[in-house]
Amino acid sequence: MGIAGAWILLGKDKYSEWLSYYHSLVRLNGGCLVDFARGCDVLAAGGGGYATGTVPMAQVALDAQGPVEVVDLDDLPPDGLVMPCAYLGSPAVWVERIGTGRESIAIRRQVEQHFGAEVVAMMCTEIGGSNGPASVALAANAGLPLADADGMGRAFPGIEQVAMQVAGVHPGPSVLADDHDHVVLVQADTGDWLERLARGAVTAFGDTGVSAEYVMTVEQARKSVVIGSISRAMRIGKLLSDCAGMPVVAAVRRLASETGGICLMEGKISSVSPVQTSAASTFAANQRFTAVMDGINNDDGRCLRVEVGHEYLAILEDGEVKATTPDIITLFDVYSGDVVATDSLRYGQRVVVLALPCPELWRQPAGIDLAGPRAFGLDLDYHPLVVR
């Protein structure tokens, strides 16, 4: 039923094996939450904050509240509400103020009061990065199952850069709460206005809080979100776990081959240069720099240019575009195998570059307008990832 649907991507022949893995995940047996977090980091495309930072919060919530059921949207009542939730604010602030994971309790109460209907599931707004494991804590404390879906299929910096915006779901009202049970309800007619107003409220909270926006019915969600995101993150994390002991470049190549992606290059960062952005830039485009990567080992003699924002935005080689947002570009440290976040990229690092295809909805014209290269200030058109 719902659990089986969550693992449909793995094939029926592996159902029993992964059903057992699922049950160990929600009970935190065998370190499976760590695998999930690693998958979330891969999908973050260098942004979203490190998922490992919110694993302890998720573990505490599961220990206190019990397991969270991962459910298919098809198994929920069509008129019930789905509540997308995510931490909003600066990932740097989370180092000191990690939240409690209980902010979702006040948010659920306010959402049900406003809409006059029951919330039947929580959904992770952003599977990429720290919001993946954080959604487990938020769901556990709110007493809700977690839908096997999310609003991005990766990480994006903008509140309005979600599948629900592409699908025409109304963004407001947004309900925001902090770790002291302060609650703010923001009415906004557009995603752009929601971005402005919600970030103002979070600034008042101390630059971190939890938000729920684009609240919708299950029937709306079935055609307005990225399906299978929890499953995909766990599958990626498990694949990397199975590659323990392998050279990092070999592990990344295996991951690429089994997930429809491509390993672009192994190289050394030879320069990192800031890019001046316009004062009128949107939040999504307000951070830019360019890195140059020289190939090493089997890629000796090659050179890649990496355009970077809050996430990795584009890869070019000799002027030819190799990958662009909204496809997912992720860098791995050659020595540790860890994902390299954009704010940790430094001269001299040796990395392996992976590109994964984005969810299909982002390839629609509305999706490209919202999350393609030009939305981040790049003078580039979207080039769909070519896997040979």
Rosetta blueprint (number, residue, H / E / L):
1 M L
2 G H
3 I H
4 A H
5 G H
6 A H
7 W L
8 I H
9 L H
10 L H
11 G L
12 K H
13 D H
14 K H
15 Y H
16 S H
17 E H
18 W H
19 L H
20 S H
21 Y H
22 Y H
23 H H
24 S H
25 L H
26 V H
27 R L
28 L L
29 N L
30 G L
31 G L
32 C H
33 L H
34 V H
35 D H
36 F H
37 A H
38 R H
39 G H
40 C H
41 D H
42 V H
43 L H
44 A L
45 A L
46 G L
47 G L
48 G L
49 G L
50 Y L
51 A H
52 T H
53 G H
54 T H
55 V H
56 P H
57 M H
58 A H
59 Q H
60 V H
61 A H
62 L H
63 D H
64 A H
65 Q H
66 G L
67 P L
68 V L
69 E L
70 V E
71 V E
72 D L
73 L H
74 D H
75 D H
76 L L
77 P L
78 P L
79 D L
80 G L
81 L E
82 V E
83 M E
84 P E
85 C E
86 A E
87 Y E
88 L E
89 G E
90 S L
91 P L
92 A L
93 V H
94 W H
95 V H
96 E L
97 R L
98 I L
99 G L
100 T L
101 G L
102 R L
103 E H
104 S H
105 I H
106 A H
107 I H
108 R H
109 R H
110 Q H
111 V H
112 E H
113 Q H
114 H H
115 F H
116 G L
117 A L
118 E L
119 V E
120 V E
121 A E
122 M E
123 M E
124 C E
125 T L
126 E L
127 I L
128 G L
129 G L
130 S L
131 N H
132 G H
133 P H
134 A H
135 S H
136 V H
137 A H
138 L H
139 A H
140 A H
141 N H
142 A H
143 G L
144 L L
145 P L
146 L E
147 A E
148 D E
149 A E
150 D E
151 G L
152 M L
153 G L
154 R L
155 A L
156 F L
157 P L
158 G L
159 I L
160 E L
161 Q L
162 V L
163 A H
164 M H
165 Q H
166 V H
167 A H
168 G L
169 V L
170 H L
171 P L
172 G L
173 P L
174 S E
175 V E
176 L E
177 A E
178 D L
179 D L
180 H L
181 D L
182 H L
183 V E
184 V E
185 L E
186 V E
187 Q L
188 A L
189 D L
190 T L
191 G H
192 D H
193 W H
194 L H
195 E H
196 R H
197 L H
198 A H
199 R H
200 G H
201 A H
202 V H
203 T H
204 A H
205 F H
206 G L
207 D L
208 T E
209 G E
210 V E
211 S E
212 A E
213 E L
214 Y L
215 V L
216 M E
217 T E
218 V H
219 E H
220 Q H
221 A H
222 R L
223 K L
224 S L
225 V L
226 V E
227 I E
228 G L
229 S H
230 I H
231 S H
232 R H
233 A H
234 M H
235 R H
236 I H
237 G H
238 K H
239 L H
240 L H
241 S H
242 D H
243 C L
244 A L
245 G L
246 M L
247 P L
248 V H
249 V H
250 A H
251 A H
252 V H
253 R H
254 R H
255 L H
256 A H
257 S H
258 E H
259 T H
260 G L
261 G L
262 I E
263 C E
264 L E
265 M E
266 E E
267 G E
268 K E
269 I E
270 S E
271 S E
272 V E
273 S E
274 P E
275 V L
276 Q L
277 T L
278 S L
279 A L
280 A L
281 S L
282 T L
283 F H
284 A H
285 A H
286 N L
287 Q L
288 R L
289 F E
290 T E
291 A E
292 V E
293 M E
294 D E
295 G E
296 I L
297 N H
298 N H
299 D H
300 D L
301 G L
302 R L
303 C E
304 L E
305 R E
306 V E
307 E E
308 V E
309 G L
310 H L
311 E L
312 Y E
313 L E
314 A E
315 I E
316 L E
317 E E
318 D L
319 G L
320 E E
321 V E
322 K E
323 A E
324 T E
325 T L
326 P L
327 D L
328 I E
329 I E
330 T E
331 L E
332 F E
333 D E
334 V L
335 Y L
336 S L
337 G L
338 D L
339 V E
340 V L
341 A L
342 T H
343 D H
344 S H
345 L L
346 R L
347 Y L
348 G L
349 Q L
350 R E
351 V E
352 V E
353 V E
354 L E
355 A E
356 L E
357 P L
358 C L
359 P L
360 E H
361 L H
362 W H
363 R H
364 Q L
365 P H
366 A H
367 G H
368 I H
369 D H
370 L H
371 A H
372 G L
373 P H
374 R H
375 A H
376 F H
377 G L
378 L L
379 D L
380 L L
381 D L
382 Y L
383 H L
384 P L
385 L L
386 V L
387 V L
388 R L
